[in-house]
Amino acid sequence: MRKSVLAILSMIFTSYSYSTSIYSSIEPKAEQVSIAISGINETINIAEYVKLKVSDLKRLTGKKLTLKERIAFRINQKRIKKTIRKDGTIDMDAYQKAAKEPFKWNWGGFFLGLLLPIVGLIITAFFKDDQRKNRIDSAAIGTLIACIAFLIFVLSSF
């Protein structure tokens, strides 16, 4: 009886130790991590990608970038640059979180931006929680709609 209990316990403990995963706590350097450039079959390390200019990317891909592609390129560069620490290592948690975080509409921020165009945008910047980025983006869209409506009203009165 004693041997069977010990055998069962040893099987349980060895199965748990067999299936454990060990993650390295060493953060990679920006020069060690490569990303693929869309349009060509080449990779470039993140340190060089952050310093890349639109004209350099145009030369690498061999085609002229549209306005939408240039804006997306710059936004992507800024997001990646925020994840690089001063010592040159990459904060992998922030890097993966930035890649997975989609925009989610926030009605409160939108109505603040729509009803109080500039002030509402400033107010939304003072709330600090996990919805902050989405709230600011929604308030900016509301402010933009309010400003366009105001311009149309002013221009139609002439």
C-alpha positions in Angstrom: 0.0 0.0 0.0 2.8 2.3 1.0 4.7 1.7 -2.3 1.6 2.3 -4.4 0.9 5.7 -2.7 4.6 6.7 -3.2 4.5 5.6 -6.8 1.3 7.6 -7.5 2.7 10.7 -5.7 6.0 10.5 -7.6 4.1 10.2 -10.9 2.0 13.3 -10.0 5.1 15.4 -9.1 7.1 14.3 -12.1 4.3 15.1 -14.5 4.0 18.6 -13.1 7.7 19.2 -13.2 7.8 17.8 -16.8 5.2 20.3 -18.1 6.6 23.4 -16.5 7.9 26.2 -18.7 10.8 28.3 -17.8 10.9 31.8 -19.3 14.1 33.8 -19.5 14.1 37.0 -17.6 16.8 38.4 -19.9 15.4 41.1 -22.1 16.8 41.1 -25.7 18.7 44.1 -27.1 17.1 46.2 -29.9 19.9 45.1 -32.2 19.1 41.4 -31.7 15.4 41.5 -32.6 14.5 41.7 -36.2 11.2 42.6 -37.9 10.2 42.1 -41.5 9.6 45.0 -43.8 6.4 44.7 -45.8 6.8 44.6 -49.6 10.2 43.0 -49.6 11.7 39.8 -48.2 14.2 41.5 -45.9 14.4 41.9 -42.2 15.8 44.8 -40.2 16.7 45.1 -36.6 14.5 47.3 -34.4 17.2 49.8 -33.6 17.7 50.6 -37.3 13.9 50.5 -37.9 13.3 53.3 -35.3 15.9 55.5 -37.0 14.6 54.8 -40.6 13.2 57.7 -42.6 10.3 57.6 -45.0 12.7 58.2 -47.9 14.9 55.3 -46.8 11.9 53.0 -46.6 10.9 54.2 -50.1 14.4 53.3 -51.3 14.2 49.9 -49.6 10.8 48.9 -51.0 11.3 50.5 -54.4 7.9 52.1 -54.4 6.3 55.4 -53.4 4.4 55.3 -50.2 0.9 56.6 -49.9 -0.1 59.1 -47.2 -1.8 56.4 -45.3 1.3 54.1 -45.4 3.6 57.0 -44.3 1.3 57.8 -41.3 1.1 54.1 -40.3 4.9 53.8 -40.6 5.5 56.8 -38.3 2.9 55.6 -35.8 4.5 52.1 -35.8 7.9 53.6 -35.3 6.8 55.7 -32.3 5.1 52.6 -30.7 8.2 50.6 -31.1 10.5 53.4 -29.8 8.5 53.6 -26.6 9.3 50.0 -25.8 13.1 50.4 -26.1 14.7 51.3 -22.8 17.6 53.7 -22.4 20.1 50.8 -22.0 19.0 49.4 -25.4 16.9 46.5 -24.1 13.3 45.9 -25.2 10.4 45.8 -22.8 8.8 42.7 -24.3 5.6 43.0 -22.3 5.0 46.6 -23.6 6.0 45.5 -27.1 3.5 42.7 -27.2 0.7 44.7 -25.5 1.1 47.6 -28.0 0.7 45.1 -30.9 -2.4 43.5 -29.5 -4.3 46.6 -28.3 -7.0 47.6 -30.8 -9.0 50.8 -30.7 -12.3 50.5 -28.8 -14.9 53.3 -29.1 -15.6 55.3 -25.9 -18.9 57.2 -25.9 -18.1 59.3 -22.9 -14.9 60.7 -24.5 -16.7 61.2 -27.8 -19.5 63.3 -26.3 -17.0 65.3 -24.2 -15.2 66.1 -27.4 -18.4 66.8 -29.3 -20.1 69.1 -26.7 -16.9 70.8 -25.4 -14.6 70.6 -28.3 -11.2 71.7 -27.0 -12.0 71.6 -23.3 -13.4 68.1 -23.5 -10.3 66.8 -25.2 -8.2 68.3 -22.3 -10.5 66.9 -19.7 -10.2 63.4 -21.1 -6.5 63.6 -20.8 -6.7 63.9 -17.0 -8.5 60.6 -16.5 -5.8 57.9 -15.9 -7.1 54.4 -16.2 -6.9 51.5 -18.7 -9.4 53.2 -21.1 -7.4 56.5 -21.4 -6.0 56.0 -24.9 -9.4 55.0 -26.3 -11.2 57.9 -24.5 -8.7 60.5 -25.8 -9.0 59.1 -29.4 -12.8 59.2 -29.2 -12.7 62.7 -27.8 -10.4 63.8 -30.6 -12.9 62.4 -33.2 -15.8 64.2 -31.4 -13.7 67.5 -31.4 -12.9 67.0 -35.1 -16.6 66.5 -36.0 -17.6 69.6 -33.9 -14.9 71.8 -35.6 -16.0 70.6 -39.1 -19.7 71.3 -38.3 -18.7 74.8 -37.0 -16.7 75.5 -40.1 -19.6 74.4 -42.3 -22.0 76.7 -40.3 -19.6 79.7 -40.6 -18.9 79.2 -44.3 -22.6 78.7 -45.2 -23.5 82.0 -43.5 -21.4 84.1 -46.0 
